[in-house]
Amino acid sequence: MSARALVDRMRTLYRELERMTDAPITVHRAMTCIGEEPGIPASRLAMRLGMQRPAVSHLLKGLVARGWIERRRHDGDQRSVQIHSTPEGQQILRATSGRAVGTLQRAVRGLSARELRQLAEGLAALLVRLPETQTSPRPSPAAIISRRAIHVPRTRPSNRA
């Protein structure tokens, strides 16, 4: 029931954000990355979003069309393109900051070391039981636990009970 409640709550937050801006959640995830790292190249954005470069290119075209980002050539290397938020994009980021994107990460960061370990172990056990998709092979439990998204401190004791 808790897993279902988590999924439902995040889905609700994402839908509210999408209705508020008439933009899919992937757009907001991209805008958050661009806002956190002005001048980010498309290749690094693709890596941070876990997306293929052609999909990110399509996403960026949509953001340019909305007037939320602009692409600029790097001064030192004209082949390199940097992505920056426009004033309109920065206004969207300010208006939507904390609404959905990053909410789960902030909640996870608030967990104690023990709670993080339990969460990572539970997710690892759950993920190995889910069917594989065409595009993503099933990761091993050790890989899941060691991922930076759910970093489990092993040596630092927590002050929380």
C-alpha positions as CSV (number, residue, x, y, z in Angstrom):
1,M,0.0,0.0,0.0
2,S,2.9,2.4,0.8
3,A,4.4,1.9,-2.6
4,R,1.1,2.6,-4.3
5,A,0.6,5.7,-2.2
6,L,4.0,7.0,-3.1
7,V,3.4,6.4,-6.8
8,D,-0.1,8.1,-6.6
9,R,1.2,11.1,-4.7
10,M,4.1,11.7,-7.1
11,R,1.8,11.2,-10.1
12,T,-0.6,13.8,-8.6
13,L,2.3,16.3,-8.1
14,Y,3.4,15.8,-11.6
15,R,-0.1,16.2,-13.1
16,E,-0.5,19.4,-11.1
17,L,2.7,20.8,-12.4
18,E,1.8,19.8,-16.0
19,R,-1.6,21.5,-15.7
20,M,0.0,24.6,-14.2
21,T,2.4,25.0,-17.2
22,D,0.9,23.0,-20.0
23,A,4.2,21.1,-20.2
24,P,5.1,17.5,-19.6
25,I,7.2,16.6,-16.5
26,T,10.2,15.8,-18.7
27,V,10.3,19.4,-19.7
28,H,10.4,20.4,-16.0
29,R,13.1,17.9,-15.2
30,A,15.2,19.3,-18.1
31,M,14.5,22.9,-17.0
32,T,15.6,22.0,-13.5
33,C,18.9,20.6,-14.8
34,I,19.5,23.6,-17.0
35,G,18.7,25.9,-14.0
36,E,21.1,24.1,-11.8
37,E,23.9,24.1,-14.4
38,P,23.6,27.1,-16.8
39,G,25.5,26.4,-20.0
40,I,25.0,22.6,-19.7
41,P,25.8,20.9,-22.9
42,A,23.1,18.6,-24.5
43,S,25.2,15.5,-23.9
44,R,25.5,16.1,-20.2
45,L,21.8,17.0,-20.0
46,A,20.9,13.7,-21.8
47,M,23.1,11.8,-19.2
48,R,21.5,13.6,-16.2
49,L,18.0,12.9,-17.6
50,G,18.8,9.3,-18.5
51,M,17.6,10.0,-22.1
52,Q,19.1,9.3,-25.6
53,R,20.6,12.4,-27.3
54,P,17.9,12.4,-30.2
55,A,15.1,12.6,-27.6
56,V,16.9,15.4,-25.7
57,S,17.4,17.2,-29.0
58,H,13.6,17.0,-29.6
59,L,13.0,18.1,-26.1
60,L,15.3,21.1,-26.5
61,K,13.6,22.2,-29.7
62,G,10.3,22.3,-27.8
63,L,11.9,24.4,-25.0
64,V,13.3,26.8,-27.6
65,A,9.8,27.0,-29.2
66,R,8.3,27.8,-25.8
67,G,10.9,30.5,-25.3
68,W,12.2,28.9,-22.1
69,I,15.8,28.2,-23.2
70,E,18.3,29.4,-25.7
71,R,21.3,27.7,-27.2
72,R,24.6,29.6,-27.4
73,R,27.8,28.6,-29.0
74,H,30.7,28.3,-26.6
75,D,33.1,31.2,-26.9
76,G,36.2,28.9,-26.9
77,D,34.8,26.1,-29.1
78,Q,32.2,27.1,-31.7
79,R,31.3,23.4,-32.1
80,S,30.0,23.2,-28.6
81,V,26.6,24.5,-27.7
82,Q,25.6,25.6,-24.3
83,I,22.0,25.6,-23.0
84,H,20.7,28.5,-20.9
85,S,17.3,29.5,-19.5
86,T,15.8,32.6,-20.9
87,P,14.1,35.1,-18.6
88,E,10.8,33.4,-19.3
89,G,12.4,30.0,-18.5
90,Q,13.8,31.4,-15.2
91,Q,10.3,32.7,-14.3
92,I,8.8,29.2,-14.9
93,L,11.6,27.7,-12.7
94,R,10.8,30.2,-9.9
95,A,7.1,29.6,-10.2
96,T,7.3,25.8,-10.1
97,S,10.4,25.3,-7.9
98,G,9.8,22.4,-5.5
99,R,6.3,21.6,-6.9
100,A,7.2,18.1,-8.1
101,V,10.7,17.9,-9.7
102,G,13.2,17.1,-6.9
103,T,10.4,16.4,-4.3
104,L,11.2,12.8,-4.0
105,Q,15.0,13.4,-3.9
106,R,14.5,16.0,-1.1
107,A,12.3,13.5,0.8
108,V,15.0,10.8,0.4
109,R,17.7,13.1,1.6
110,G,15.8,13.6,4.8
111,L,15.9,9.9,5.7
112,S,18.3,8.6,8.3
113,A,21.1,6.2,7.2
114,R,19.1,3.2,8.5
115,E,16.0,4.3,6.7
116,L,18.0,4.8,3.5
117,R,19.5,1.4,3.8
118,Q,16.1,-0.2,4.3
119,L,14.6,1.8,1.4
120,A,17.5,0.8,-0.9
121,E,17.3,-2.9,0.1
122,G,13.5,-2.9,-0.3
123,L,13.6,-1.2,-3.7
124,A,16.4,-3.6,-4.9
125,A,14.2,-6.6,-3.9
126,L,11.2,-5.1,-5.7
127,L,13.0,-4.2,-8.9
128,V,14.6,-7.6,-9.4
129,R,11.0,-9.0,-9.4
130,L,9.7,-6.6,-12.1
131,P,9.7,-7.7,-15.7
132,E,12.5,-6.3,-17.9
133,T,11.6,-3.7,-20.6
134,Q,12.9,-3.7,-24.1
135,T,15.2,-0.8,-23.5
136,S,16.5,-1.3,-20.0
137,P,18.0,-4.5,-18.7
138,R,17.3,-5.5,-15.1
139,P,20.1,-4.1,-12.8
140,S,21.5,-6.3,-10.1
141,P,20.5,-5.5,-6.5
142,A,24.1,-4.4,-5.7
143,A,24.0,-1.9,-8.6
144,I,20.7,-0.5,-7.4
145,I,21.9,0.0,-3.9
146,S,25.1,1.6,-5.0
147,R,23.6,4.1,-7.3
148,R,24.1,7.7,-6.4
149,A,20.3,8.4,-6.6
150,I,19.9,6.4,-3.4
151,H,23.2,6.7,-1.7
152,V,23.3,4.5,1.4
153,P,25.9,5.7,3.9
154,R,27.6,2.6,5.5
155,T,30.0,4.1,7.9
156,R,28.4,7.2,9.3
157,P,26.0,6.5,12.2
158,S,22.8,8.5,12.3
159,N,21.6,10.6,15.2
160,R,18.0,9.7,14.5
161,A,16.2,6.8,16.0
